[in-house]
Amino acid sequence: MIPVQGVDGWRVAVLGLGRSGMATARALRAGGAEALCWDDGAAARETALAEGFTIWDPMAAEAFEGVACLITSPGIAHLYPAPHRAIAAARMAGVPVDNDVGLFFRSLGMGDWAGMDVPPRVVAITGSNGKSTTSALIAHILAAAGWSVQLAGNIGRGVLDIDPPEDGGVVVLELSSYQIELARALTPDVAVFTNLSPDHLDRHGGMGGYFAAKRRLFAEGGPDRAVIGVDEIEGQYIANQMAEGPTDARVIRVSQAKLSGLGWDLVTRKGWLSELRKGRQVASIDLRGVAGLPGAHNHQNAACAYGACRALGLAPKDIEMGFHSFQGLPHRSQRVAEIGGVSFVNDSKATNVDAAVKALGAFERIRWICGGLEKEGGMDALAPAAGAVVKAYVIGREAAAFALHLGDIPHEICGDMATAVARAAADAQPGDTVLLAPAAASFDQYDSFEHRGRDFMDQVGRLKG
């Protein structure tokens, strides 16, 4: 646990008592604060009460009297489409609103760092797609090289739930736009931006608000090094704002296209990762044989992870070794089985169109399982990107409506996962890939994308007998 610093004797309200909320309450108590806890769910309140926390009603009269600040969980809306009533009440009372990420950065450097030979460092990763894989890959590479590393944030443990880092240790944080947008302190040593595509637009009031939330990690934090994917204009914008000039090596640009060559560039083309400094290639890695990172989108993730590890001082050969021992993450281009020469791949995390398009580009002769709860941002990019799709098998409560976006792609309305997997398997020929890449959220039929991915794997398991 990271005890929150500077709160001794304070009364601090905690809104939302899930994984991060309970970790926050415990860290506040460890720092000497009185944590006043609230969740709209009665079961969560009972859990907090059982741990001895004070249950506090934010809507009671004078609820914020004597409260120093309100710490809210990332999933709770604070601006769009409308702020939670407790957050609105806190603002009206003049009480500052923060989150656990802000407390983490405010508290991390106040421990015993003065006596350490190498102060701990923080690598923070954000972006629309690939940030989980990139975060896990960075942590894996560092651990494989013998470094002390912890993975937290939007993946793994809550940011305040980790152990105080050791001398020379690294904390790798995956940060969502929800976590970044409200944090009052953001000071990573290395910040990574993978890419940007439409997502969570209702929460951020549109694409501009979504980008503004991501950009805060760089604009507010001022990292020592920034690793930035520049294949979209948003990444180009951040890189331009961070760099003092084209040769500024504090910015490491990542692209699938040839760059200017004047600074520190990482380029992935035709399965190769090349590191260039001022136009000279200084290292290269063949990614085509890395089983845990299939496809061009994962090669971009690999480049981002490479850049972060190089910024920390790791040698290219150590990074390459880490690539080859990385097994990938569940529900992200996860190879589930091979049956009769047919591969079954679970990419349930492809919850938006851009992620699905990238997954489709990683395989040939695809039997594509898609569909679910459509997100804002449009589906126009699906059909043109599906050149390798032999046939689509559409699931979801609105499967017929989703199928309208597939254009001329041969498709079958299946409705549920069991039917889709059975039909795809029956149609598939040796060399085909049955790919779950829904291009949609899961909440019309499942609790989460993980639940959807497990259902896919269960159905594939039944095929194996």
N, C-alpha and C positions, 0 to 999 in steps of 0.2 A: 504493500500500500504506500502511496505517496501522501503523507499528511499535508493538508492544506496549510500554507503558511500565512501569517499576518491576520488570522481571524480569531485569535484567542479572546474569549469573552464575548464574541459576537453572537447575535441571533441571526441565523441564515436560513431562509426558506428554500426548500427543495421541491420542485414541481416535477412529477413523473418518477415512479419508483420501480422502473425496470432495471435492467442490468447496469446501465450507467448511473441511474438515479440512486440506487442503493449503494453503489460504490462511492458515489459522491457524498452521501450522508455519512458513511463510515469514515471517509477521509476528512470531512469537516470535523467530526467528533474527535478524531485523532489529533487534529490541529487545535483543539481547545474550544471549538465553537459549539453552540447549541443548534442542532439541525431540526428545523420545523418541517415536517414532511406531509406532502399531500399527493394523492393520485386519485383520478376520477373513478378508479376501480376499487371496490371494497376489499377484494382479496389482497391487492397490493398494499393497502393501508394496514391490513391485519398482519402482513409479513413484517412491515416496518415496526408496528407496535410490539410484536413479539421480540424484536431486537432492542427494545427499550427506547425507541425514538418517539418524540412528541408528534402526535397527529394534529395538524393545524389546518383550519378551514380558511382558505384565502379569500372567501367571499363574506366572511363574518365582519361585523362592524369593527372598525379600527384594526383589521387583521394585520396591517403592515406597520403598526406603531412599534417602534423599537427594532424593526427588522433592517439589517444592514444591507442585504442584497437578496435577490431571488435567483436561484440557479435552476435552469430549466433543461429538461432532457431534449435531445436533438429532434425527436419525432414530433414535438409539439409546435404547432404553428405560432409564430410570434408577430407576423406581419400580414402575409397573404396566405390563403384567401381572406382570413380574418384572424386576429390574435386571440389566443386562448383568454378566457375571461380573467384568469388570475394574472396573466402577464399584462393585460390592459389595466387591471386594478393597480398593479405595482407601478406602472408608468405614471398613472394618475397621482399616485402617492409620492412620486419622486424617488422610488427605490430602484437602484441600478439592477439590470438584468444581465446575467452572464451564463455560461455553461461550463461543463466539466473540463473542456479543452482549455478555456481561458484560465481556470484554476490550476490546471496542470502546468502550463507554461509559466504562470506566476510563481508557482511553488517549487518547480524542479531544481532550480539552481541555488536554492537557499539551504541545502543540506550540508554535507561534509566535503564539498568539492574543493575547498581551499587546500586540503591535504592530499589531493590526488595528483599523480604525475600527469595523467591525461584526462581532463574533464570529460564527462559523458557528452555525447552528441545526439541530436534528434534529426531523423530524416522523416519528412512529412510528404505524403503522396496524395494527390487528388486528380480528378478528371472524371469524365463521364463513363468511360469503359476502360477496363484493364487495370484499374488501380488496386484491386484486391490481388490479382496475380502479380503485379509489379511489387507490391508491398511484401507479399509472402516470399517472392523470389529474392528480394534484397535480404530479408532476414535469413533465408536459407543459405545464400552465398556467404554471408558473414559468419554464420554459425559453422558452416562447413570449413571455413578458413580458420576456425578456432577463436573467433571473436565472441565476446559476451554481448548478446543481443536479445531484446524483447520486442514482440510484435503486439500492437494494441490499437485501439481506436475503433474504427468501423469494422474491424476484423479482430478476432481473438478477444482479449480482455479489455475492459474499460480503461481509459487512460490513467485514472487515479487508482486502479486496482493492481497495477504492476508493482514490482519491487523497486526500491530505490536503485538506480543503475550503479554498477561497479566502476572502479577506475578503468577508464578507456572503453566503457560500455557504450552501446548504441541502442537507442529506442527508435523503432520503426513504426510510424503511425500512418494508417490509412485514414484519411479524413474526407468525409462527405461534405457536400455543400451545406447541409443542415448543421454540421458541426462547425464549419468555418465561419458561417455568416454572422454568428452572434458572439464569438469568442472575443473577449476584450484584450487578451494577450495572445500573440502568435509570433513565436521567435524560433523557428527551426534553423538548424545549421545548414541543412540541405533541403530544398523544396523541389518536388517533382510534379509536373503537369503533363498528363498523358495525352489527352485530347478533349474535345468538347462536341457534344451532339445534344439535340433537344431531349430534356428529361426534367421531371419535377417542375414543369412550367407553372402549374397552378400554385405551388408553394412559393415560387419566386416572382410571381407576377409577370412572367414572360421570359424570353430568352435573355434579354438584357440583365434582368435581375439574377438569373441563374449564373451567367458569366461573372457578374459583379461579386457574387458570393465566392466563386472559385478564385477570383483574382485577389481577394483579400489576403490569401496565404502568402502572396508575393508582395503586394503593396503595403500591407500592414507589418508583415514579418521581417522583410529585408534580409532574406537568408544569405549566408556567405556564398553559397553556390546554388544555382537554379538549373535544373534539368528540364527542358521544355520541348514538348512535341510541337513542331511548327508546320504541320501539314494542314492546319486550319487557321483561319485569319485570327482567331482569338489567341492561339499560341504565339503567332507572329507578333501580335500586339504586346503580350506580356514580355516576350523576349526583347522586343525593341525598347520597352520601358525600363527593363532591368539593366540593359547593357549601356556602358558609356561610349561604346563605339564598336565597329565590326570585329575588332581583335580582342575584345574584353573576354577573358577566359573564365570569368565568374559565371557566364551563361553558357551552358552546354546544350546545343541545339540538336534535336532528334528528328529525323525525317526519313521517308522512303524515297526521296528524290535527292538529286545532287544539290548541295548547298554552295554558298559563296566560297567556302574554303579559307576564309580569312581568320576564323576563330577556332573554337573547340567544337567539332561536329561529330555526330554519330549518325551514320547512314546505313539503312538496311535495304538491300536490293538483291533479288534473286536468291534469297536464303543466306546471304552473307551479312555480317555486321562489321562495319569498318569504322575505326576511330581515326579521325584526322585532326591534326594540329597545324594551323596556318597553311593548309593545303597539302601537307605531307601525311601520308598514311603511317601511323605508328603501331597499329595493331589491327588484326582482323580475326574473326571467328566464323567458322562454318556452322550455321544453325540448322541446317537441313536434317542432321541426324539427331537432333535434340528431341527425344520423344515427348517430353513434358511440355513442349512449347511449339505446337504445330501451327502453321499458317502465318501469313504476313502480319496479322494483328498481334499474335504472340511474339513475333520477332520485334515489333515495336516495343512491347512490354519488356522484352529482353534488353533492348537498347536503353530504355529508361533506367532499368535496374543496373545495367552496366555503368551508366553515367553516374548514378548515385554512389555506387561502390568505388568507382575511380575517384570521385570527389573526396571520398573518405580516405583514399590512399591505397586501395587494394590493387594488386598487380593483375594484368589481363589474364595470365595463365590461371590464377586462383579463381577468377570470375568464371572462366570457361569450364573449369572443373565443377563449379557449383551449378552451372547450367545443366550439365549432363547428369547430375544426381538429383535434379529437381523432378518431382513426380507430378507436378500440377496441383490444382485445387479441385475439390469436388464441385460438380455442376458447371465447370468452365472448360470446355473442350476435353472433357473427361472420357477417356476410352473405357467403356464399360465391359465389352465382350467382343469376341469375333466368333461367329457361328457360321459354318459352311462357307467361309471366305467372305462373309459380310461383316463389316465393322459397325458397332453400335456406339454412338458418341453422345454424351449428355452435356449440352450447353444450355441448361435451363436458366442460367444467369443472363442469357441474351434476352433481357426483358425489354429492350427497345430496338428500333429498326436498325440503327447503326451497328449495334453489337451483333445482330443477326446477319447483317450484310457481311461483316468481317468473318463470322463463323462460316458462312457459305463459301467464302473465298479460300478456305483452308483445305477443302476436299474436292474430289472428283466423283461424278456419278452419285448424286445425293438423293436419297429418299428422305424428304424434309418434313418433319413433324412441327407444325407451327400453329399459332393462334392463341387466343386468350383475351384478356382485357386490354383493349387498345389504349395507348397513351396519346397525349397531345403531341403535335409536331408533324403529323401526317405519315402516310405509309408509302409515298410515291417512290421511294428508293428501293422497294422490295423487288418488284418484277425485273427491272433492268439488271439487278445484281445476281439473279438466280440462273445464270447460264449453265451451271453444272447440275441443276435440279432436274432429275428425271421425272419426279412426281412429288406433289405435296399432299400431306395428310393433315387435315385441318381439325383442330380440337377447340374446345371452348363453348360457352353457352351461346355465343353469337357467331358460331363457326361459319354459317352461310354468309353473314355480312363481312367477316374477315376475308373470306375467299374471293370477294369481289375485288380486293386489292391485288390479286395474284395475276391479273391479266391473262395471258395466253399459257401460263404454266399449267400443265395437266394436274388436276387435283381431285381429291375425294373428300367429301364431308364425313368426318368420323365422329366428331362430338367429344369422345372421351379418349383417354390415353390408352386404355386396354385395346380398344378397337383400332386406333392408329398404329400402335406397335405391331399388332397382329397382321393388319393389312400390309404395312410396309415390309414386314419380314416375309410375308407370303409372296410379294411382288419382286423382292430383291434378288439380284443375281450376284455370283461371286465377283468381288471387286467393288461392289456398291457400299456406300456408307449410309446407314440410317441415322440421321442427325436430328436431335431435338434442339432447335434454336427458335424459340417461340415468337420473337419479335413483339412480345406483349407481356404485360404483367400477369401474374398468376391468380389474382384474388377473386376471379369469377368462379373458380373451381377448387382452389387450394389456399392454404394459410400463408404460403410463402413460395418463393422459387425453389427453395430447398425441398419442400414437400412435393412439388411437381417433379423435381429431378429424381427424388427417391421413388416416386410412382413409376417413372420411366424405367429406372433400374430394376424395380420389382417385376415389371412386365417383361423385360428382357430376360430376367432370371427364370421366368416361367417357360420361356422358349427353350432354355437350356435343359429343362426337365428336371 
